[in-house]
Each structure stands twice: as C-alpha cells, then as structure tokens.
Amino acid sequence: MLCHSYGSVVCGRAAAGLAVDDIVFVGSPGTGADSVAALHTRARVWAARGGDDWVENIPHLSADLFGTTVGFGTDPVSPAFGARVFAAGDGGHSDYFRPGSTSLTNLTRIVLGETKAVTHD
C-alpha cells in the first residue's frame, strides 16, 4: 500500500485491518502512530522523504488537547519510528511518482517484491 502526504494518516489508521505485505509512507507528515509497532500490522513498513520536500518542516508530534489529538506523531523517516527508510532522491513533495526518479524506482522495487534491490541513503 502506497501512502503519500496526508494519505499517510489514513493508511496509519487502516494498517491494522489490512492484509498487505508492505506499507510505504512518502512525503509523510506522520501516520498518527508513534512507531511501526503502534500500527499493529504484520506488513513491512517503509518510509522516505525527498531532499526538497517541504513536509520536513512540519513538527512531528502529537498531543491531547480538549478531548482530541493534535498532530500526526513521530516522523516516519526517524529512527525512533522504526520504518525501513529508503532513498527518495532530491525531489520535492510532488515528485515521488515522477518517471525516472529515485523514489519511483524504489517504490517499484517494493511493489514488485524486489526489496533487496531497494536503495538507501
């Protein structure tokens, strides 16, 4: 399952109930979870962020406030989250699926199950 931008939050909430081999977060502001373990999934969890993606500037936190939770949790590319971080190149927020990009090459490898060929920074 490929999850981009705010779609990462939707995927994070759905992860526990999905029979998928891989969950991939790109350009993610967070997943709503603080770690891979908190997603409650058996899937391999991957994450990447392009070098020029503005989403890096979003604070990665969550806090309870007036009966609701504000924020999207731990940064999926941080070691604390525990995802398999892969190379996404130097593209921006809308470049993950650009033909010929490092990120699309790695996304294709993950989808095809060629995980040993995935490159890392």
MARBA-3410 file (N, C-alpha, C, O; in Angstrom, 1 decimal):
121
0.9,-1.1,0.0,0.0,0.0,0.0,0.9,1.2,0.0,1.8,1.4,0.8 ~ 0.7,2.1,-0.9,1.5,3.3,-1.1,0.7,4.5,-0.5,-0.5,4.7,-0.8 ~ 1.3,5.3,0.4,0.7,6.3,1.2,1.5,7.6,1.0,2.6,7.7,1.5 ~ 0.9,8.6,0.4,1.6,9.9,0.2,0.9,11.0,1.0,-0.3,11.1,1.1 ~ 1.7,11.9,1.6,1.3,13.1,2.3,0.2,12.7,3.4,0.5,11.8,4.2
-0.9,13.4,3.4,-1.9,13.2,4.4,-2.5,11.8,4.3,-3.0,11.2,5.3 ~ -2.4,11.2,3.1,-2.8,9.8,3.0,-2.0,8.9,4.0,-2.5,7.8,4.2 ~ -0.9,9.3,4.5,-0.2,8.5,5.5,-1.0,8.4,6.8,-0.9,7.3,7.4 ~ -1.7,9.4,7.1,-2.6,9.3,8.3,-3.7,8.3,8.1,-4.0,7.5,9.0 ~ -4.3,8.4,6.9,-5.4,7.4,6.6,-4.8,6.0,6.6,-5.5,5.1,7.2
-3.7,5.8,6.0,-3.1,4.5,5.9,-2.7,4.0,7.3,-2.9,2.8,7.7 ~ -2.2,4.9,8.1,-1.8,4.6,9.5,-3.0,4.1,10.3,-2.9,3.2,11.1 ~ -4.1,4.7,10.1,-5.4,4.3,10.9,-5.9,3.0,10.3,-6.5,2.2,11.1 ~ -5.7,2.7,9.1,-6.2,1.5,8.5,-5.3,0.3,8.5,-5.7,-0.8,8.3 ~ -4.0,0.5,8.8,-3.0,-0.5,8.8,-3.3,-1.8,9.5,-3.1,-2.9,8.9
-3.8,-1.7,10.6,-4.1,-3.0,11.4,-5.1,-3.9,10.8,-5.0,-5.1,11.0 ~ -6.0,-3.4,10.0,-7.0,-4.2,9.4,-6.8,-4.7,8.0,-7.6,-5.2,7.3 ~ -5.6,-4.4,7.5,-5.3,-4.7,6.0,-4.3,-5.8,5.9,-3.3,-6.0,6.6 ~ -4.7,-6.7,4.9,-3.8,-7.8,4.6,-2.9,-7.4,3.4,-3.1,-7.8,2.3 ~ -1.8,-6.7,3.7,-0.9,-6.3,2.7,0.5,-6.7,3.2,0.8,-6.9,4.4
1.4,-6.8,2.2,2.8,-7.2,2.5,3.7,-6.0,2.9,4.6,-6.1,3.8 ~ 3.4,-4.9,2.3,4.2,-3.7,2.5,3.3,-2.4,2.6,2.3,-2.3,2.0 ~ 3.7,-1.6,3.5,3.1,-0.2,3.7,4.2,0.8,3.5,5.2,0.7,4.2 ~ 4.0,1.7,2.6,5.0,2.7,2.2,4.5,4.1,2.5,3.5,4.5,1.9 ~ 5.3,4.9,3.3,4.9,6.2,3.5,5.9,7.2,2.8,7.1,7.0,3.1
5.5,8.0,2.0,6.3,9.0,1.3,5.8,10.4,1.5,4.5,10.6,1.4 ~ 6.6,11.4,1.7,6.2,12.8,1.9,5.2,12.9,3.1,4.2,13.6,3.0 ~ 5.5,12.1,4.1,4.5,12.0,5.2,4.7,13.0,6.3,5.8,13.2,6.8 ~ 3.6,13.6,6.8,3.6,14.5,8.0,3.6,13.7,9.3,3.7,14.2,10.3 ~ 3.3,12.4,9.1,3.2,11.5,10.3,2.1,10.5,9.9,1.3,10.7,8.9
1.9,9.5,10.8,0.9,8.4,10.5,-0.2,8.4,11.5,-1.2,7.6,11.4 ~ -0.1,9.2,12.6,-1.0,9.1,13.7,-0.5,8.1,14.7,-1.1,8.0,15.8 ~ 0.6,7.4,14.4,1.2,6.4,15.3,2.6,6.9,15.7,3.2,7.6,14.9 ~ 3.1,6.4,16.8,4.4,6.9,17.3,5.5,5.9,16.8,6.7,6.2,17.0 ~ 5.1,4.7,16.3,6.1,3.7,15.9,5.5,2.7,15.0,4.3,2.7,14.8
6.3,1.9,14.3,5.8,0.9,13.5,5.0,-0.1,14.3,4.0,-0.5,13.9 ~ 5.5,-0.4,15.5,4.7,-1.3,16.4,3.3,-0.8,16.7,2.4,-1.6,16.8 ~ 3.2,0.5,16.8,1.9,1.1,17.1,0.9,1.0,15.9,-0.3,1.2,16.1 ~ 1.4,0.6,14.7,0.5,0.4,13.6,-0.2,-0.9,13.7,-1.2,-1.1,13.0 ~ 0.3,-1.8,14.5,-0.3,-3.2,14.6,-0.5,-3.9,13.3,-1.6,-4.3,13.0
0.5,-4.0,12.6,0.5,-4.6,11.2,1.6,-5.6,11.1,2.7,-5.5,11.8 ~ 1.4,-6.7,10.3,2.5,-7.6,10.0,3.2,-7.2,8.8,4.3,-7.8,8.4 ~ 2.8,-6.2,8.1,3.4,-5.7,6.9,4.8,-5.1,7.2,5.1,-4.6,8.3 ~ 5.7,-5.2,6.2,6.9,-4.4,6.2,6.6,-3.0,6.1,5.7,-2.6,5.2 ~ 7.1,-2.1,6.9,6.8,-0.7,6.8,8.0,0.1,6.3,9.1,0.0,6.9
7.8,0.9,5.3,8.8,1.6,4.6,8.5,3.1,4.7,7.4,3.5,4.9 ~ 9.6,4.0,4.6,9.3,5.4,4.6,10.5,6.1,3.8,11.6,5.7,3.8 ~ 10.1,7.2,3.2,11.1,8.1,2.5,10.6,9.5,2.4,9.4,9.8,2.5 ~ 11.6,10.4,2.3,11.3,11.8,2.1,12.3,12.4,1.1,13.5,12.2,1.3 ~ 11.8,13.1,0.1,12.7,13.7,-0.9,13.5,14.9,-0.2,13.0,15.5,0.8
14.7,15.1,-0.7,15.5,16.2,-0.1,15.0,17.6,-0.2,15.4,18.4,0.6 ~ 14.0,17.8,-1.1,13.4,19.2,-1.2,11.9,19.2,-0.8,11.2,20.0,-1.3 ~ 11.5,18.2,0.0,10.1,18.1,0.4,9.8,19.1,1.6,10.5,18.9,2.7 ~ 8.9,20.0,1.4,8.6,20.9,2.5,8.0,20.3,3.7,8.0,20.8,4.8 ~ 7.4,19.1,3.6,6.8,18.4,4.7,7.8,18.1,5.9,7.4,17.9,7.0
9.1,18.2,5.6,10.1,18.0,6.6,10.0,19.1,7.7,10.4,18.9,8.8 ~ 9.4,20.2,7.3,9.3,21.4,8.2,8.1,21.3,9.2,7.9,22.2,10.0 ~ 7.2,20.3,9.0,6.1,20.1,9.9,6.5,19.5,11.2,7.3,18.5,11.2 ~ 6.1,20.1,12.3,6.5,19.5,13.6,5.9,18.1,13.7,4.7,17.9,13.5 ~ 6.7,17.1,14.1,6.3,15.7,14.2,6.0,15.5,15.7,6.9,15.1,16.4
4.8,15.6,16.1,4.4,15.4,17.5,2.9,15.1,17.5,2.2,15.2,16.5 ~ 2.5,14.7,18.7,1.0,14.6,18.9,0.8,14.9,20.4,1.6,14.6,21.2 ~ -0.4,15.5,20.6,-0.7,15.9,22.0,-2.2,15.9,22.1,-3.0,16.2,21.2 ~ -2.6,15.5,23.3,-4.1,15.6,23.6,-4.4,17.0,24.0,-3.8,17.6,24.8 ~ -5.5,17.5,23.4,-5.9,18.8,23.6,-7.4,18.9,23.5,-8.0,18.7,22.5
-8.1,19.3,24.6,-9.5,19.4,24.7,-10.3,18.2,24.1,-11.2,18.4,23.4 ~ -9.9,17.0,24.5,-10.6,15.8,24.1,-10.3,15.3,22.7,-10.9,14.4,22.3 ~ -9.3,15.9,22.1,-8.9,15.4,20.8,-7.4,15.3,20.7,-6.7,15.9,21.6 ~ -6.8,14.7,19.7,-5.4,14.6,19.5,-5.0,15.6,18.4,-5.6,15.6,17.3 ~ -4.0,16.4,18.6,-3.5,17.3,17.7,-2.1,16.8,17.2,-1.3,16.4,18.0
-1.9,16.9,15.9,-0.6,16.4,15.4,-0.7,15.0,14.8,-1.7,14.3,15.0 ~ 0.4,14.6,14.1,0.4,13.3,13.4,1.4,12.3,13.9,1.6,11.3,13.3 ~ 2.1,12.6,15.0,3.0,11.7,15.7,4.4,11.7,15.1,4.8,12.7,14.4 ~ 5.1,10.7,15.4,6.6,10.6,15.1,6.8,10.6,13.6,6.0,10.0,12.8 ~ 7.9,11.2,13.2,8.3,11.3,11.8,8.6,9.9,11.3,9.5,9.2,11.9
7.9,9.4,10.2,8.1,8.0,9.8,9.6,7.8,9.3,10.0,6.6,9.2 ~ 10.3,8.8,8.9,11.7,8.5,8.5,12.7,8.6,9.7,13.9,8.4,9.5 ~ 12.2,8.9,10.9,13.1,8.9,12.0,13.4,7.5,12.5,12.6,6.6,12.4 ~ 14.6,7.3,13.0,15.0,6.0,13.6,14.0,5.6,14.7,13.7,4.4,14.9 ~ 13.5,6.5,15.5,12.5,6.2,16.5,11.2,5.6,16.0,10.6,4.8,16.8
10.8,5.9,14.8,9.6,5.3,14.3,9.8,3.8,13.9,9.0,3.0,14.2 ~ 11.0,3.5,13.3,11.3,2.1,13.1,11.0,1.6,11.7,11.1,0.4,11.5 ~ 10.7,2.5,10.7,10.4,2.0,9.4,11.7,1.7,8.6,12.8,2.1,9.1 ~ 11.6,1.0,7.5,12.8,0.8,6.7,12.9,2.0,5.8,12.1,2.2,4.8 ~ 13.8,2.8,6.0,14.0,4.1,5.3,14.7,3.9,4.0,15.8,3.3,4.0
14.2,4.3,2.9,14.8,4.1,1.6,15.1,5.5,0.9,14.5,6.5,1.3 ~ 15.9,5.5,-0.1,16.3,6.7,-0.8,15.2,7.2,-1.7,14.5,6.4,-2.3 ~ 15.0,8.5,-1.6,13.9,9.2,-2.4,14.5,10.2,-3.3,13.7,10.9,-4.0 ~ 15.8,10.4,-3.3,16.4,11.4,-4.2,16.2,12.8,-3.6,15.8,13.0,-2.4 ~ 16.4,13.8,-4.5,16.3,15.2,-4.0,15.0,15.9,-4.4,15.0,17.2,-4.3
14.0,15.2,-4.8,12.8,15.8,-5.3,12.0,16.5,-4.2,12.3,16.3,-3.0 ~ 10.9,17.2,-4.6,10.0,17.8,-3.7,8.8,17.0,-3.4,8.7,15.8,-3.7 ~ 7.8,17.6,-2.8,6.6,16.9,-2.3,5.8,16.2,-3.4,5.1,15.2,-3.1 ~ 5.8,16.8,-4.6,5.0,16.2,-5.7,5.8,15.4,-6.6,5.4,15.0,-7.7 ~ 7.1,15.0,-6.3,8.0,14.3,-7.2,8.1,12.8,-6.9,8.9,12.2,-7.7
7.5,12.2,-6.0,7.7,10.8,-5.6,7.4,9.9,-6.7,8.0,8.8,-6.9 ~ 6.4,10.2,-7.6,6.0,9.3,-8.6,6.4,9.8,-10.0,5.9,9.4,-11.0 ~ 7.4,10.7,-10.0,7.9,11.2,-11.3,8.7,10.2,-12.0,9.6,9.5,-11.4 ~ 8.4,9.9,-13.3,9.2,8.9,-14.1,10.7,9.1,-14.0,11.1,10.3,-14.2 ~ 11.4,8.1,-13.8,12.9,8.2,-13.7,13.4,8.6,-12.4,14.7,8.6,-12.2
12.6,8.9,-11.4,13.1,9.4,-10.1,13.6,8.2,-9.3,13.1,7.1,-9.4 ~ 14.5,8.5,-8.4,15.0,7.5,-7.4,13.8,7.0,-6.6,13.8,5.7,-6.3 ~ 12.9,7.8,-6.2,11.8,7.3,-5.3,10.9,6.4,-6.1,10.5,5.3,-5.6 ~ 10.5,6.7,-7.4,9.7,5.8,-8.1,10.4,4.5,-8.4,9.7,3.4,-8.4 ~ 11.7,4.5,-8.7,12.4,3.3,-8.9,12.3,2.4,-7.6,12.1,1.2,-7.7
12.5,3.0,-6.4,12.4,2.2,-5.2,11.0,1.8,-4.9,10.8,0.6,-4.4 ~ 10.0,2.6,-5.2,8.6,2.2,-4.9,8.3,1.0,-5.8,7.6,0.1,-5.4 ~ 8.8,1.0,-7.1,8.5,-0.1,-8.0,9.1,-1.4,-7.4,8.5,-2.4,-7.5 ~ 10.4,-1.3,-7.0,11.0,-2.4,-6.4,10.3,-3.0,-5.2,10.1,-4.2,-5.1 ~ 9.7,-2.1,-4.3,9.0,-2.6,-3.2,7.7,-3.3,-3.6,7.4,-4.4,-3.2
7.0,-2.7,-4.6,5.7,-3.2,-5.0,5.9,-4.6,-5.7,5.1,-5.5,-5.6 ~ 7.0,-4.7,-6.4,7.3,-6.0,-7.1,7.9,-7.0,-6.2,8.2,-8.2,-6.6 ~ 8.2,-6.7,-5.0,8.8,-7.6,-4.0,10.3,-7.8,-4.2,10.9,-8.7,-3.6 ~ 10.9,-6.9,-4.9,12.4,-6.9,-5.1,13.0,-6.0,-4.0,13.8,-5.1,-4.3 ~ 12.7,-6.3,-2.7,13.1,-5.5,-1.6,14.6,-5.4,-1.4,15.2,-4.5,-0.9
15.4,-6.5,-1.8,16.8,-6.4,-1.7,17.5,-5.4,-2.6,18.6,-5.0,-2.4 ~ 16.8,-5.0,-3.7,17.3,-4.1,-4.6,17.0,-2.6,-4.2,17.5,-1.7,-4.9 ~ 16.2,-2.4,-3.2,15.8,-1.1,-2.8,17.1,-0.3,-2.3,17.9,-0.9,-1.5 ~ 17.3,0.9,-2.7,18.5,1.6,-2.3,18.1,2.5,-1.1,17.0,2.9,-0.9 ~ 19.2,2.8,-0.3,19.0,3.6,0.9,20.0,4.7,0.9,21.1,4.6,0.2
19.7,5.8,1.6,20.6,6.9,1.7,21.8,6.6,2.5,22.7,7.4,2.7
END
